[in-house]
Amino acid sequence: MITDKMVEAALTTIENPENAAAARANRLKLEYMLKHTKAMIMSDYKSLPVSAQERNAYKDKRYVEAVEELRQAIYADELQKGYREAASTTIDAWRTQQASLRVTI
């Protein structure tokens, strides 16, 4: 049974998209920053062929750290999506429940 309190919490999640927006914006920023980080590391190896520059960039600690930051941002973004989907599902289930109650009255 879905309570009114559960529906209120779901509505609060949907009506306040700031956390979801911030998580998404951070994720997109870090996706672009990963490319920037790779380019900056590759520029440290200008004398090498591009394939060697790329290899060195992928194994560089700065790149690995940037990937980890991106992983955390993806997690936060997907978590916010999950919260919103769960809230929408709760509201849909509550609507169904309310309709079923009206039919039995």
C-alpha positions, -999 to 999 in steps of 0.1 A, spaced: 0 0 0 14 33 -10 10 60 16 4 97 11 38 103 28 55 81 1 37 101 -27 47 134 -11 83 122 -10 81 112 -47 66 145 -57 94 163 -39 119 144 -58 103 152 -91 95 188 -83 131 196 -72 153 186 -101 184 206 -89 203 176 -77 197 157 -109 207 187 -130 238 192 -110 248 156 -113 242 156 -151 261 188 -156 291 175 -136 291 142 -156 291 161 -189 318 184 -177 340 156 -167 335 137 -200 349 168 -218 376 172 -192 388 136 -198 394 145 -234 412 177 -223 433 157 -198 443 132 -225 453 160 -249 474 177 -222 492 145 -214 498 137 -251 513 171 -255 540 161 -230 551 135 -255 552 156 -287 583 139 -300 566 105 -301 542 91 -327 506 98 -319 499 61 -310 527 63 -284 514 96 -271 480 80 -267 495 49 -250 514 71 -225 483 92 -218 462 62 -210 487 49 -185 494 83 -169 483 88 -133 465 120 -142 443 102 -168 435 74 -144 425 100 -118 403 117 -144 386 84 -153 379 78 -116 363 113 -112 342 105 -143 332 72 -128 320 89 -96 301 115 -117 284 88 -137 274 70 -105 259 102 -91 241 110 -123 227 75 -127 217 75 -90 197 107 -95 180 91 -126 171 61 -105 156 83 -78 134 101 -103 123 69 -120 115 54 -86 95 85 -78 76 83 -110 69 46 -105 56 53 -70 33 80 -83 20 58 -111 14 29 -87 -4 53 -63 -27 65 -91 -35 29 -100 -42 22 -63 -65 52 -60 -84 42 -92 -88 7 -78 -102 21 -45 -127 42 -64 -139 12 -83 -145 -9 -52 -164 19 -34 
